[in-house]
Each structure stands twice: as structure tokens, then as C-alpha cells.
């Protein structure tokens, strides 16, 4: 029997780690994508103390080529993920009207474009006829805060993407 895999894009100590522990205890291999190799190894150590197998992949959700490379390596080494968690955010307390254009574009690439890349990068889920993509962070799309305006716009984009994916046949 093939082991199940969860790929986590945006590995961190909150939702991502909690999800990794939950799925890992259900015998999923946890494939972690993040920008910081040291932090990824720290999460790997935590998961190992719980008897959970995990692998680390350096990737930046705001960088198309970096993200695609990490996803490709997961596919090659572990196979098509059964679950993909996209839990990415650039959290900064900047009023939207004071945000730079470059800052907003970076956030949009990280929040929305990266999620679209993830969806496109795993046609194996559709071909196989199963799989799940989990997108986090819709709260800011419902409850905007001007001091997290760029994040809110990105999370509204994530919510829209979720609705589009749900309509796919």
C-alpha cells in the first residue's frame, strides 16, 4: 500500500504544525514547504518526536520557480499528494493606503498566485480522481482590517479561488 502524503505550503508553528501533527498521526508523510531551512528542520525534529515521517523542501510561495521546484521535488520523491494545505500569509501591520505597490504585488503573488500554482502543479489529483486542497485564511475576506488591507485582499482572492475550484468538474 502506498503511503499517503500531505504537502504543506507555508510551514509554520500554528495551523501548519497542528495540521502536520493531525495528519501525521493518521500515517501521512508530511512534505513541508517553507523559505527557511533551519525552521523546517526544527519542525521535522518536532514531528519525529511524535513518530511522524516528514520531508523538508525549500520554496517561496511568492516565487513561481521556487514554488514549482519544491512541488516538483515532492511529486518525484513522494508522489502526488493526497492533501495539499496552502497556509501562506505575509502578515504585516501596514494600512492599505500606506502600502507600496511592490508590497501589494508581492503579497498578491504569495497569497493568490502561489495557490493557483499549487492547484496547477498537481494534475495527478484530478487524474487519480481524488485529493483535497485546503486553503486557509478567509477570515480577512469577511472581516477586513485597514491595517492588514493587503492581506485581506489576498485572502479574498483565496476565497474566490476556493469557489472556483469547487465548481470544477
C-alpha positions as CSV (number, residue, x, y, z in Angstrom):
1,X,0.0,0.0,0.0
2,X,1.3,3.4,-0.9
3,X,1.7,5.9,1.9
4,X,-0.5,9.0,1.8
5,X,1.2,12.4,1.6
6,X,0.1,15.8,2.8
7,X,2.1,18.8,1.3
8,X,2.0,21.9,3.4
9,X,2.9,25.1,1.7
10,X,3.8,27.8,4.3
11,X,5.0,25.6,7.1
12,X,4.9,27.4,10.4
13,X,4.2,26.8,14.1
14,X,0.5,27.4,14.1
15,X,-2.1,26.0,11.8
16,X,0.6,24.2,9.7
17,X,2.2,22.4,12.6
18,X,-1.2,21.5,14.0
19,X,-2.3,20.1,10.7
20,X,1.0,18.2,10.2
21,X,0.6,16.6,13.7
22,X,-3.0,15.6,13.0
23,X,-2.3,14.1,9.5
24,X,1.0,12.6,10.6
25,X,-0.8,10.7,13.4
26,X,-3.0,9.3,10.7
27,X,0.1,7.9,9.0
28,X,0.5,10.6,6.3
29,X,4.0,11.6,5.2
30,X,4.3,15.3,5.8
31,X,6.0,17.3,3.0
32,X,6.8,20.7,4.3
33,X,7.5,23.7,2.1
34,X,8.9,26.9,3.6
35,X,11.5,29.6,3.0
36,X,13.7,28.8,6.0
37,X,15.6,25.5,6.0
38,X,16.5,25.9,9.7
39,X,12.9,26.3,10.8
40,X,11.9,23.4,8.5
41,X,14.4,21.2,10.2
42,X,13.1,22.3,13.6
43,X,9.6,21.3,12.6
44,X,10.9,18.0,11.3
45,X,12.5,17.3,14.7
46,X,9.2,18.1,16.4
47,X,7.3,15.7,14.1
48,X,9.9,13.0,14.6
49,X,9.4,13.1,18.4
50,X,5.8,12.1,17.6
51,X,6.9,9.3,15.3
52,X,5.9,11.2,12.1
53,X,7.8,11.0,8.9
54,X,8.4,14.3,7.2
55,X,10.5,15.8,4.4
56,X,11.7,19.4,4.0
57,X,11.5,21.4,0.8
58,X,12.8,25.0,0.4
59,X,10.3,27.1,-1.5
60,X,8.8,30.5,-1.6
61,X,5.1,30.8,-2.4
62,X,5.7,34.3,-3.9
63,X,8.4,33.0,-6.3
64,X,6.9,30.9,-9.1
65,X,10.0,29.0,-10.0
66,X,11.0,28.3,-6.4
67,X,7.5,27.0,-5.5
68,X,7.2,24.9,-8.7
69,X,10.6,23.3,-8.0
70,X,9.6,22.4,-4.4
71,X,6.3,20.9,-5.7
72,X,8.1,19.0,-8.5
73,X,10.5,17.5,-6.0
74,X,7.7,16.3,-3.8
75,X,6.0,14.7,-6.8
76,X,9.2,13.0,-7.8
77,X,10.2,11.8,-4.3
78,X,6.8,11.1,-2.7
79,X,4.2,11.0,-5.4
80,X,1.2,13.2,-5.9
81,X,0.0,14.5,-2.5
82,X,-3.3,13.3,-1.3
83,X,-3.8,16.6,0.5
84,X,-2.3,20.0,0.0
85,X,-2.6,22.6,2.6
86,X,-1.9,26.2,1.4
87,X,-1.4,28.2,4.6
88,X,0.6,31.2,3.4
89,X,0.4,34.8,4.6
90,X,2.6,37.9,4.7
91,X,1.3,39.3,7.9
92,X,2.3,42.9,8.4
93,X,0.5,45.8,10.1
94,X,0.5,48.3,7.3
95,X,-2.5,50.4,6.4
96,X,-3.5,49.6,2.8
97,X,-3.4,53.2,1.9
98,X,0.2,53.4,3.0
99,X,1.3,50.1,1.4
100,X,3.7,50.2,-1.5
101,X,2.7,48.9,-4.9
102,X,5.6,46.4,-4.8
103,X,4.4,45.3,-1.3
104,X,0.9,44.7,-2.6
105,X,2.1,42.8,-5.7
106,X,4.4,40.6,-3.6
107,X,1.5,39.8,-1.2
108,X,-0.8,39.0,-4.0
109,X,1.7,36.6,-5.6
110,X,2.2,35.0,-2.2
111,X,-1.5,34.8,-1.2
112,X,-3.2,34.0,-4.5
113,X,-0.8,33.3,-7.4
114,X,1.1,30.7,-5.3
115,X,-2.2,28.9,-4.5
116,X,-3.1,28.8,-8.2
117,X,0.4,27.4,-9.0
118,X,-0.2,24.7,-6.4
119,X,-3.5,23.8,-8.0
120,X,-2.0,23.6,-11.5
121,X,1.0,21.6,-10.3
122,X,-0.9,18.6,-9.1
123,X,-3.0,17.4,-12.1
124,X,-2.3,13.9,-10.6
125,X,-5.1,14.6,-8.0
126,X,-7.6,15.1,-10.8
127,X,-6.3,12.2,-12.9
128,X,-6.4,9.9,-9.8
129,X,-9.9,11.1,-9.1
130,X,-9.3,12.1,-5.5
131,X,-7.3,14.6,-3.4
132,X,-8.0,17.6,-1.3
133,X,-6.7,21.2,-1.4
134,X,-7.1,23.1,1.9
135,X,-6.9,26.9,1.7
136,X,-6.7,28.9,4.9
137,X,-7.3,32.5,5.8
138,X,-10.7,33.5,4.5
139,X,-11.5,35.5,7.7
140,X,-9.9,38.7,6.5
141,X,-12.0,38.5,3.3
142,X,-15.1,38.6,5.6
143,X,-13.8,41.0,8.3
144,X,-11.4,43.4,6.6
145,X,-9.0,45.5,8.7
146,X,-7.4,48.5,7.1
147,X,-4.1,47.8,8.8
148,X,-4.0,44.4,7.2
149,X,-5.5,45.5,3.9
150,X,-3.1,43.8,1.5
151,X,-3.5,40.5,3.4
152,X,-7.3,40.9,3.3
153,X,-7.3,41.4,-0.5
154,X,-5.1,38.3,-0.8
155,X,-7.4,36.3,1.4
156,X,-10.5,37.5,-0.6
157,X,-8.6,36.1,-3.7
158,X,-8.1,32.8,-1.9
159,X,-11.8,32.6,-1.1
160,X,-12.6,33.3,-4.7
161,X,-10.2,30.6,-5.8
162,X,-11.8,28.1,-3.4
163,X,-15.2,28.8,-5.0
164,X,-13.7,28.4,-8.5
165,X,-12.1,25.1,-7.6
166,X,-15.3,23.8,-6.0
167,X,-17.1,24.4,-9.3
168,X,-14.6,22.4,-11.4
169,X,-15.8,19.1,-12.8
